[in-house]
């Protein structure tokens, strides 16, 4: 009796040794290096933009705080006829709820006050606070010092 052997039919292209027909799986080292370099480049650009936006927002807060402090000093002078003796006087007289924190020094005690000119009619009177400036020694994005604002 004759035994028949069955052969599995497998397409020839799977066993071909030709480089054209070989399937490549995965990435080469060069492809991975290029992808990683692009990711690092994009992350660097994104981080720089993020840091600039944080600095820009702190500058906007500083400008607003300086405006509010100077406005309160002017209102105090208009009401009392003299400048406040300190920034705390603005809080105690209810011109401000609190002294804001300087966004760069993160403290409300670092504000630099500019004293008013002494009153020639009353030389013994305390001069008071004429203006206020930031206590930060940093430089703004436009190149000016924060303490000069």
Secondary structure, 3 states (H helix, E strand, C coil): CCCCCCCCCCCHHHHCCCCCCCCCCCCCHHHHHHHHHHHHHHHHHHHHHHHHHHHHHHHHHHHHHHHHHHHHHHHHHHHHCCCCCCHHHHHHCCCCCCCCCECCCCECCCCEEEECCCCCCCCCCCCCEEEEECCCCCECCCCCEHHHC
